[in-house]
Every structure is written in C-alpha cells, then in structure tokens.
Amino acid sequence: MSETYAAHHDGYMQNYHHSGHAKIIGIGRDVEGLRSNGTTFPMHLSGGRADTPTGQIYVGICHNLTDYKNALLKLHAAGRS
C-alpha cells in the first residue's frame, strides 16, 4: 500500500484498537497498492478482527483490481462505439 494510504490505515487501526469504532475493520475500500518495484496498482483492501483463545488477531485481504478496472474501461469504450 502506498505511504499515503498506509499512514491512514495505521491511524484507523490504532483508533479501532483503542475505541472500538470501525473506520477500516469490517469495511472494504479501494486504495492504491504499491509493488516491490515501486509501481502502483488499484487494490481493494478488506480488514477484519477475530477473537482467539490467545487474543485478538487482525486480518487484511488485498485484491488486485487491475484486470477488473481494465475490463470496465473496455466495456465503457465498447458502449460508445
């Protein structure tokens, strides 16, 4: 995730951990992903929390939206033809 989104994400996680008010947990959002080579891509991020016998765990699921966004652009372009 790019630094811009990562800074917000960290704040959302801290807020949730201390207040229980969800701004990211249980709510999916589209963000900009960052590859190890420095390029970015559209990504959907979903976060969740689970209570386990050893404590709380947080889970993040990331979906690369590149193919989805490209398909939408093609459909939109085809509709204008």
Summary of the structure (lengths in Angstrom):
residues: 81
radius of gyration: 16.2
end to end distance: 35.8
largest distance: 58.1
contacts: 183
relative contact order: 0.16
helix: 40%
strand: 37%
